[in-house]
Amino acid sequence: MTSSYITLARPGQDEIVILKSRFLGYAAPCTSEEEALSFLQGLREAHRAATHHCYAYIIGENAGITRYSDNGEPAGTAGLPMLEVLKSRNLVNCCAVVVRYFGGTLLGTGGLVRAYTQSAVNAVDHAGLARMEWTSDLLCEVPYPVWDRLRYAAERLPVRLMDAEYGSAVTFHLLVREKDRDRCVDALMEASGRKMETLPDSEGFQAWEVAEQPSS
C-alpha cells in the first residue's frame, strides 16, 4: 500500500463557452468507483437537457481503476483528454465530468479535444490539490501542569493536536504521519516529562498539505 497520494482538495467547477456551446466542468475527490458514479449520476440528473455528459475517473491509491467515456462525442475527443488531465497532475481517487450543451456549431475533433481538456483543467484548478498521507490518530492524555509545555513543543513538530477536552486531565487527539510518528511521539513524551499517555490509535489517510499546482 502506498503511504501517500495526491487527490483533489474539494469539489470544483467552472464553465467555458465556445461558439455558443456551453462546457460545464466539474471535478471532485472520490474514494471509490461507487462515489465516482454517484457524482456522475447527480450531474446527469441536474443537467438532463445537456447534449453530453463526458467523464473520467481514477480510483485507488495505485490507480487500480481507470475509466472514461466520450458519451456520444467522436471517439477520443472528450473522456480520454480529460483522463490525461488527471494523469498529468498525478491525481487518483477523483472524478472529472464535463457537461456540454451543444450550441449549434460543430467544433471538429481538434476543437473538441481542446474544449474538454480546458474544461477539465479549469475544474481541477478550482478544486485544488491535496496530498494525502498515511496518518496515526492517537488519543492522548496529559496532566494540566504540562499541557502548555506540550502544546509549545507540538507547534514546532509536524503534528496536529485536535479536539482537546478539559476534564480531570487534558485529553486530545494527536495526528501524526507514519513517517514522523516515532520521533514526534518521543519529542512530546520528553516535553511532558514522560507524563503523556497514549491509548490505542486508528490509522488512515489524512490531507496534510496542498500540493503545488503545475505551471500552465
C-alpha positions, 0 to 999 in steps of 0.5 A: 500500500502506498503511504501517500497520494495526491487527490483533489482538495474539494469539489470544483467547477467552472464553465467555458463557452465556445461558439455558443456551446456551453462546457460545464466542468466539474471535478471532485475527490472520490474514494471509490468507483461507487462515489465516482458514479454517484457524482456522475449520476447527480450531474446527469440528473441536474443537467438532463437537457445537456447534449453530453455528459463526458467523464473520467475517473481514477480510483485507488491509491495505485490507480487500480481503476481507470475509466472514461467515456466520450458519451456520444462525442467522436471517439477520443475527443472528450473522456480520454483528454480529460483522463490525461488531465488527471494523469498529468497532475498525478491525481487518483481517487477523483472524478472529472465530468464535463457537461456540454450543451451543444450550441449549434456549431460543430467544433471538429475533433481538434476543437473538441479535444481542446474544449474538454481538456480546458474544461477539465483543467479549469475544474481541477484548478478550482478544486485544488490539490491535496496530498494525502498521507498515511496518518496515526490518530492517537488519543492522548492524555496529559496532566494540566501542569504540562499541557502548555509545555506540550502544546509549545513543543507540538507547534514546532513538530509536524503534528496536529493536536485536535479536539482537546477536552478539559476534564480531570486531565487534558485529553486530545487527539494527536495526528501524526504521519507514519513517517514522523510518528516515532520521533514526534511521539518521543519529542512530546513524551520528553516535553511532558516529562514522560507524563503523556499517555497514549491509548490505542490509535486508528490509522488512515489517510489524512490531507496534510498539505496542498500540493503545488499546482503545475505551471500552465 
